[in-house]
Amino acid sequence: MRPPIQVRDVTPEEMNELETLYRQTKDVRVRERTQIILLAAEQGMTVPEITRIVRRNDQTVRTWIKRFNAEGINGLYDMPRPGAPPTVTPAYRDRLLVVVRQRPRSLGQPYSLWTLRRLADFMAEESGIRLSHVTVGRILAANEIVLSRPQHKVSSPDPEYETKKRRSKTSETI
């Protein structure tokens, strides 16, 4: 049987900070951890009583009480997780949003419209950061930019083109 674990003495300032954190945090994980500490400190509840309320196992409740005892309120937050740093930098995102709003020809490109693949290629050449066209699309979507399919319009330098075009459409329907 495990020895009982208790929350250390909580100062009035910490108690106020815990209550504020519990009411104002948008992170449900931090709210639950704060609730564990508040139940133990204010109500004097034991680990088994707290587990029934928060619906977590004994080990989880004990872990968060130990972290709070050792690190204080900062111990209730998640630790940074390992992994590769994000590829998309704020500078890349800002430049992409500027580029997509310009015509490709004004940037020396041999085409008139952007596609996600063309944007990804252009940004890779310019910034040295290679992203997939799907990732470029996600960045644009997060900023409420959607590349629509190009609407092709057939035209001619002939001044009578529109008249001839209408005439050919009416002759097709007959």
SVG drawing of the C-alpha trace seen along z (x, -y; Angstrom):
<svg xmlns="http://www.w3.org/2000/svg" viewBox="-33 -46 51 48">
<polyline fill="none" stroke="black" stroke-width="0.4" points="0.0,0.0 1.3,-3.4 1.9,-6.0 -0.6,-8.8 0.4,-11.9 -0.6,-15.4 -0.4,-18.8 2.2,-21.0 1.0,-24.1 -0.4,-26.5 0.1,-30.3 -2.9,-32.6 -1.3,-34.2 -0.9,-30.7 -4.5,-29.9 -5.7,-33.0 -3.6,-32.3 -4.9,-28.7 -8.5,-29.9 -7.9,-32.4 -6.1,-29.8 -9.0,-27.4 -11.6,-29.9 -9.7,-31.6 -7.5,-29.0 -8.7,-27.7 -6.5,-24.6 -8.6,-21.8 -5.6,-19.8 -4.3,-22.7 -7.8,-23.2 -8.1,-19.6 -4.7,-19.7 -5.6,-22.8 -8.8,-21.2 -6.8,-18.3 -4.7,-20.7 -7.7,-22.7 -9.5,-19.6 -6.5,-18.4 -5.6,-21.8 -9.1,-23.3 -11.1,-20.2 -8.4,-18.1 -9.4,-15.2 -7.3,-12.1 -6.1,-10.7 -8.8,-8.1 -11.5,-10.7 -10.0,-13.0 -9.7,-10.2 -13.5,-9.5 -14.2,-13.2 -11.8,-13.9 -12.1,-10.3 -8.3,-9.7 -6.3,-6.9 -4.4,-7.2 -1.0,-7.5 -2.1,-10.5 -3.4,-12.4 -0.3,-11.5 1.9,-12.7 0.3,-16.2 0.3,-16.6 4.1,-15.7 4.7,-18.2 2.9,-20.9 4.7,-20.3 8.1,-20.4 7.5,-23.2 4.5,-25.1 1.9,-26.4 4.3,-26.3 4.5,-22.5 0.9,-22.2 1.7,-23.1 3.0,-20.7 6.7,-20.5 8.1,-21.2 8.0,-18.1 11.0,-17.1 10.9,-17.1 12.0,-19.0 11.5,-22.7 8.7,-23.9 9.7,-24.3 7.4,-27.2 8.9,-30.3 6.9,-33.5 9.0,-35.2 8.2,-32.4 4.5,-32.7 4.5,-36.5 6.4,-36.3 4.0,-33.7 1.0,-35.9 2.7,-38.8 3.7,-36.6 0.3,-35.0 -1.4,-38.4 0.9,-39.4 0.7,-38.3 3.4,-35.6 4.6,-37.6 5.4,-40.6 7.8,-38.3 9.5,-37.1 7.6,-33.9 6.5,-32.5 2.8,-32.0 -0.2,-34.2 -1.8,-32.3 -0.6,-30.7 -1.2,-27.1 -0.2,-25.5 2.7,-23.6 3.9,-26.8 3.8,-28.7 5.7,-25.9 8.4,-25.9 8.7,-29.6 9.0,-29.9 11.5,-27.0 13.7,-28.9 13.4,-32.2 13.6,-31.1 15.4,-27.8 12.6,-26.2 11.0,-23.3 7.3,-22.7 4.8,-20.4 2.0,-22.1 -0.4,-20.6 1.4,-22.5 1.3,-25.7 -2.4,-25.2 -2.9,-24.8 -1.0,-28.0 -3.2,-29.9 -6.4,-28.3 -5.4,-29.3 -5.2,-32.9 -8.5,-32.5 -7.0,-32.5 -8.3,-30.0 -6.8,-29.5 -9.7,-28.9 -9.5,-27.1 -8.6,-29.4 -11.5,-30.6 -10.3,-30.5 -11.7,-33.1 -11.2,-32.8 -10.6,-36.2 -9.2,-37.6 -7.7,-40.9 -10.4,-41.0 -12.7,-44.0 -15.7,-42.0 -14.9,-38.9 -17.8,-39.1 -20.3,-39.5 -18.8,-36.5 -18.9,-34.5 -22.5,-35.2 -23.4,-34.4 -21.6,-31.1 -23.4,-30.1 -26.8,-30.9 -26.0,-28.8 -25.0,-25.8 -28.3,-25.8 -30.3,-25.6"/>
</svg>
